Amino acid sequence: MRRESWDVVVAGAGVAGLFCALNLPEKTRTLVICKEDAATCDSMLAQGGMCTLANPADREAWIADTLAAGHNENNRAAVEAMVDGSPAVTRALVELGVEFDRSPDGRLDYTREGAHSRPRIVHRADTTGAAVTEALLAAVRALPWVEVREHSPMEDLLVEGEGKGRRCVGLLARDGGGPVELLANACVLACGGVGGLYERSTNYPCLTGDAIRACERHGVATEHLDWVQIHPTSLFTDKPGRAFLISESCRGEGAVLVGANGERFCDELAPRDVVSAAIRKQMEREGSRFVRLDFSAVGEDVVRGHFAHIYETCLAAGHDILAEPVPVVPAQHYLMGGIACDLWGRTSMTGLFTCGETACCGVHGKNRLASNSLLESLVFSARCAEAISGRAPRVAPGAAHPKTAEAC
Ligand SMILES: Cc1cc2nc3c(=O)[nH]c(=O)nc-3n(C[C@H](O)[C@H](O)[C@H](O)COP(=O)(O)OP(=O)(O)OC[C@H]3O[C@@H](n4cnc5c(N)ncnc54)[C@H](O)[C@@H]3O)c2cc1C
């Protein structure tokens, strides 16, 4: 068996894995592996945007919205860490070259999504995730002490010792040369969600919960694996493959759900689980396979500008959302549970860390609030890097950083 030695090995090259690698101290010899190519991750697909603290007065309202959406099953300390970490993360992304949309006076433009009491979401049209992930990937690839290795799936943990002395000493992976043992002082699992296990999901099919399965094999604690979010509005199609998401921000900007008779049947801005349940009920009532999303109240300039990607994709599928309501159906979208960890990404096994969608520090509770996920992945992956290094990271949510995103 081939063997390699690294300081840190990170499984996953979405925003969580990349931002963790970026925040490790200089010269930390780091290997980032991913299952397919680097572009094949859900981070690239994020449409609506990323929540941030636009104004100190919004702090309590945002925390309250997150707790309400999560059915108060959230870890409040994690929610506070996420909210308080958001200005530093936003600043870091701007410094890395992410060009969030701005209002004419040059300030960041904030949009709103379901279950948010205020606009607090920064965005880059409807392809925010690609803008953020591409910037992070370029920054990581520029670090001479980090290697990003594509088509290199992690297959297992390498564990040594007995009982409480057990520790993770590396990952077993596979690459073009066959199986390889990647030995490391610290391993980070950032393998994203589980949508690939579902028939209908907005996730990439390759995201199949591999890290969670490896943890369960070795007795590493996981939790709330049944807390799975179903997104209300994916584009209805008979074709197999990844379901195309129609972002919640469309409803935030005025699109409404209608039944076969053209009438509304629910509050479109309720939390996702509530809206998905209402759609299911409506479909049962009508005996239909979808409901429709009506964009009539959204200005044509907003559809063609802010929602250009959604507009074009629907058009390519034969639906002109400017001309008629588009058929939509709920689809699996996000895992709130995952590998149990503390607010620094530490799992129940020494040497093993986790961040991003595959991790569960309890921040989302039972139902994630829209656009909290990119942010959560970024805030907690930076903290994870901090825990691994035992030193202040180069980009840290903390006192020396802006208190709100206004300064960005
Ligand atoms: C369509 C869509 C739209 C979304 N819109 C938003 C939004 O607007 N705002 C928001 O906040 N969130 C949004 N989300 C959620 C958000 O994008 C994700 O939760 C977040 O990006 C997860 O980041 P991650 O780094 O944890 O995982 P991912 O970005 O999914 O990356 C997972 C990585 O793990 C790798 N991997 C998987 N298995 C293995 C393995 N066995 N070995 C090695 N590597 C492996 C993959 O190759 C990939 O590189 C959206 C999600 C989807 C699907």
The ligand as an SDF file (V2000), in Angstrom:
LIG
                    3D

 53 58  0  0  0  0  0  0  0  0999 V2000
  -28.9070   23.7750   -5.3450 C   0  0  0  0  0  0  0  0  0  0  0  0
  -28.4240   24.2730   -4.0070 C   0  0  0  0  0  0  0  0  0  0  0  0
  -28.5630   25.6130   -3.6860 C   0  0  0  0  0  0  0  0  0  0  0  0
  -28.1190   26.0870   -2.4470 C   0  0  0  0  0  0  0  0  0  0  0  0
  -28.2300   27.4210   -2.1600 N   0  0  0  0  0  0  0  0  0  0  0  0
  -27.7140   27.8860   -0.9970 C   0  0  0  0  0  0  0  0  0  0  0  0
  -27.7160   29.2810   -0.7120 C   0  0  0  0  0  0  0  0  0  0  0  0
  -28.1690   30.1010   -1.5120 O   0  0  0  0  0  0  0  0  0  0  0  0
  -27.1860   29.6940    0.4710 N   0  0  0  0  0  0  0  0  0  0  0  0
  -26.6580   28.8250    1.3910 C   0  0  0  0  0  0  0  0  0  0  0  0
  -26.2020   29.2690    2.4440 O   0  0  0  0  0  0  0  0  0  0  0  0
  -26.6350   27.5020    1.1240 N   0  0  0  0  0  0  0  0  0  0  0  0
  -27.1380   27.0160   -0.0340 C   0  0  0  0  0  0  0  0  0  0  0  0
  -27.0860   25.6740   -0.2980 N   0  0  0  0  0  0  0  0  0  0  0  0
  -26.4410   24.7780    0.6670 C   0  0  0  0  0  0  0  0  0  0  0  0
  -24.9300   24.9340    0.5800 C   0  0  0  0  0  0  0  0  0  0  0  0
  -24.5380   25.1230   -0.7580 O   0  0  0  0  0  0  0  0  0  0  0  0
  -24.2170   23.7060    1.1270 C   0  0  0  0  0  0  0  0  0  0  0  0
  -24.7970   23.2690    2.3090 O   0  0  0  0  0  0  0  0  0  0  0  0
  -22.7530   24.0390    1.4130 C   0  0  0  0  0  0  0  0  0  0  0  0
  -22.1740   24.6070    0.2650 O   0  0  0  0  0  0  0  0  0  0  0  0
  -22.0210   22.8020    1.8470 C   0  0  0  0  0  0  0  0  0  0  0  0
  -20.6390   23.0220    1.7460 O   0  0  0  0  0  0  0  0  0  0  0  0
  -19.6470   21.8240    2.0620 P   0  0  0  0  0  0  0  0  0  0  0  0
  -18.2930   22.3440    1.8020 O   0  0  0  0  0  0  0  0  0  0  0  0
  -19.9720   21.2730    3.3840 O   0  0  0  0  0  0  0  0  0  0  0  0
  -20.0580   20.6820    1.0080 O   0  0  0  0  0  0  0  0  0  0  0  0
  -19.9410   20.6350   -0.5810 P   0  0  0  0  0  0  0  0  0  0  0  0
  -19.7820   21.9740   -1.1630 O   0  0  0  0  0  0  0  0  0  0  0  0
  -21.0530   19.8000   -1.0780 O   0  0  0  0  0  0  0  0  0  0  0  0
  -18.5740   19.8640   -0.8200 O   0  0  0  0  0  0  0  0  0  0  0  0
  -18.4520   18.5100   -0.4820 C   0  0  0  0  0  0  0  0  0  0  0  0
  -17.0840   18.0500   -0.9260 C   0  0  0  0  0  0  0  0  0  0  0  0
  -16.8480   16.7580   -0.3660 O   0  0  0  0  0  0  0  0  0  0  0  0
  -16.3060   15.9380   -1.3570 C   0  0  0  0  0  0  0  0  0  0  0  0
  -16.5480   14.5420   -1.0030 N   0  0  0  0  0  0  0  0  0  0  0  0
  -17.7100   13.8810   -0.8290 C   0  0  0  0  0  0  0  0  0  0  0  0
  -17.4890   12.6060   -0.5100 N   0  0  0  0  0  0  0  0  0  0  0  0
  -16.1410   12.4560   -0.4940 C   0  0  0  0  0  0  0  0  0  0  0  0
  -15.2740   11.3780   -0.2610 C   0  0  0  0  0  0  0  0  0  0  0  0
  -15.7230   10.1450    0.0140 N   0  0  0  0  0  0  0  0  0  0  0  0
  -13.9400   11.5880   -0.3440 N   0  0  0  0  0  0  0  0  0  0  0  0
  -13.4290   12.8160   -0.6390 C   0  0  0  0  0  0  0  0  0  0  0  0
  -14.2070   13.8780   -0.8670 N   0  0  0  0  0  0  0  0  0  0  0  0
  -15.5450   13.6910   -0.7960 C   0  0  0  0  0  0  0  0  0  0  0  0
  -16.9670   16.3830   -2.6320 C   0  0  0  0  0  0  0  0  0  0  0  0
  -16.2200   15.9310   -3.7480 O   0  0  0  0  0  0  0  0  0  0  0  0
  -16.9280   17.8900   -2.4260 C   0  0  0  0  0  0  0  0  0  0  0  0
  -15.6760   18.3900   -2.8130 O   0  0  0  0  0  0  0  0  0  0  0  0
  -27.5380   25.1850   -1.5220 C   0  0  0  0  0  0  0  0  0  0  0  0
  -27.4030   23.8370   -1.8530 C   0  0  0  0  0  0  0  0  0  0  0  0
  -27.8430   23.3840   -3.0780 C   0  0  0  0  0  0  0  0  0  0  0  0
  -27.6900   21.9320   -3.4000 C   0  0  0  0  0  0  0  0  0  0  0  0
  1  2  1  0
  2  3  1  0
  2 52  2  0
  3  4  2  0
  4  5  1  0
  4 50  1  0
  5  6  2  0
  6  7  1  0
  6 13  1  0
  7  8  2  0
  7  9  1  0
  9 10  1  0
 10 11  2  0
 10 12  1  0
 12 13  2  0
 13 14  1  0
 14 15  1  0
 14 50  1  0
 15 16  1  0
 16 17  1  0
 16 18  1  0
 18 19  1  0
 18 20  1  0
 20 21  1  0
 20 22  1  0
 22 23  1  0
 23 24  1  0
 24 25  2  0
 24 26  1  0
 24 27  1  0
 27 28  1  0
 28 29  2  0
 28 30  1  0
 28 31  1  0
 31 32  1  0
 32 33  1  0
 33 34  1  0
 33 48  1  0
 34 35  1  0
 35 36  1  0
 35 46  1  0
 36 37  1  0
 36 45  1  0
 37 38  2  0
 38 39  1  0
 39 40  1  0
 39 45  2  0
 40 41  1  0
 40 42  2  0
 42 43  1  0
 43 44  2  0
 44 45  1  0
 46 47  1  0
 46 48  1  0
 48 49  1  0
 50 51  2  0
 51 52  1  0
 52 53  1  0
M  END
$$$$
